[in-house]
């Protein structure tokens, strides 16, 4: 706690995090580090496989590769600093580091909301309009939708985060969380934050509520179309096509709802920290697993790439042996 007590400079912020439970910090450090490493590996494999295997050059895997890159970026913007603070007594982050953290986390969080809505539209086109799917989801539209997702998230981050950064904090530098988040920075301000709150509510409606509405509408159409399929096997295949995306959406929005729609009590805030930990550390690791556990295409692509590499390695050894025998 000495590091917290001594951090009074306006050039740093104190991330209180889990400092009230010091005995828990070493355990959280090991868990966070393990999940972070697995998350980087899993999402990296998804990106690699989606790029290398021509059979996965489809809209679904293009958007999935975008989601994996986003998950790597999001968790990397938060977890390394979390590990530093969990490992030692110093719980500080520089003002520049804090600013970069909430710019990036805000950008990627908003982008993921839009990207999940785009992915639900892709599933709608695949199941409800199968004969026109390749015409609807042509490469140029896929690129445009992905670009719009990233640009939209960046735009709202620049506006909201800049307005937050301009607030005078009057020496307040203690953040009762393990990362710099815009609403918590606003709570430190010593002036009226009505404009910031209005901007935040408008942005939340556009980038959280509207995408969720589009997802629900898309899956409403999908369920209606699937129920019209007469064969049980056909219905099962259609539901399997969407089950992974539904699980990811449930994890993402379930965490958001639990974090931000809970009563303002001290015990609720502590629970919110653990939910945020799940959202920032566990969910990015689960997303690629959810998409690969029941996905025959990804498993087949992984086996194909692995066998090609093994054959290539064996061939190289044989060539070296032949050269050495000459």
LUMMITI-665106 format. One record per residue (C-alpha): x, y, z. Coordinates in steps of 0.5 Angstrom, whole numbers, plus 500, padded with zeros to 3 digits. Layout:
# residues N
XYZ ...
This chain:
# residues 326
500500500 506505500 506505493 499508493 500513499 506516496 503517489 500524489 503527483 498530478 502526473 500519475 494516476 493511482 489504480 486502486 484495483 484489487 489493493 484492498 485484497 492484497 492476498 488475492 493479488 498474486 493469484 489474480 496475477 497468475 490467472 491474468 498472465 495465463 489467460 493473456 498468453 493463451 488469448 494471444 496464442 488463440 487469436 493469433 492462430 485464428 488470424 493465421 489460419 484465416 489468412 493462410 487457408 484459401 477455404 476460409 477466405 469467406 466473409 465470416 472468417 474475414 470478420 472473425 479475423 478482425 474480431 481476433 485482432 481486436 481482442 488481441 489489441 484490447 487485452 494488450 491495452 489493459 492486461 500488461 499494466 494490470 500485471 505490473 500493478 498486481 506484481 508490486 506495491 506500486 499501483 500507478 500509471 502515468 497520465 499519458 499511459 492512462 490517456 492512451 489506455 482509455 482512448 484505445 479501450 474506448 475505441 476497441 470496445 465501440 468497434 466490437 459492438 459494431 463488428 458483432 452487429 456486422 457479423 450477425 448481418 452476415 449470418 442473416 444473409 447466409 441463412 435467410 438469403 443463401 442463394 444471394 449470399 455471395 452477391 450480398 456479401 461481396 468483398 467490397 461490402 465486407 471491407 466497407 463494413 469492417 472499415 466502418 466498424 473501426 472508423 466508427 469506434 475511433 470517431 466516438 473514442 476521439 470525441 468522448 475521450 478528448 472531452 474527458 481529457 479536458 476536464 480539470 481534476 483538481 489534484 484527484 488522481 485515485 481511480 478505484 479500478 484496475 484500468 483507466 475508464 472514461 466514466 471513472 475519470 469523469 468522477 474525478 472531475 471538480 467541474 460540471 460534467 453534464 456535457 460529457 454525460 450527454 455525449 456518453 449516453 448518446 454514444 452508448 445508444 449509437 454504439 451499444 444499443 443500436 448494434 444490439 437491436 440490429 443483432 436481435 432483429 437479425 436473429 429474429 429473422 434467422 429463427 423465423 427462417 430456421 423454423 420453416 426448415 422441415 428437416 431436423 438435420 437442416 435446422 440443426 445445421 442452421 443453428 450450429 452456424 449461428 451458435 458460436 456468434 450467439 455465445 460471443 454476443 451473450 458473453 460480450 453484452 452480458 458483461 456490459 449489462 452486468 457492469 453498467 446496469 447495477 446499483 451504485 453500492 460498494 459491494 456492487 462496485 467490487 463485483 463490477 471489478 471482477 466482471 470487468 476482469 472477466 471481460 478484459 481477460 477471459 472473454 478475449 481468450 474464450 472467443 476463438 475457442 468458441 469459434 473453433 470447438 464446434 467448427 469443422 472448417 477451422 479444425 480442418 484448416 489447422 490440420 491441413 496447415 500442420 500437415 503441410 508444415 510437417 511434410 515441409 519440415 520432413 522434406 527439408 530434412 531429407 534434402 539435407 540428408 541427400 546433400 550430406 551424402 553427396 
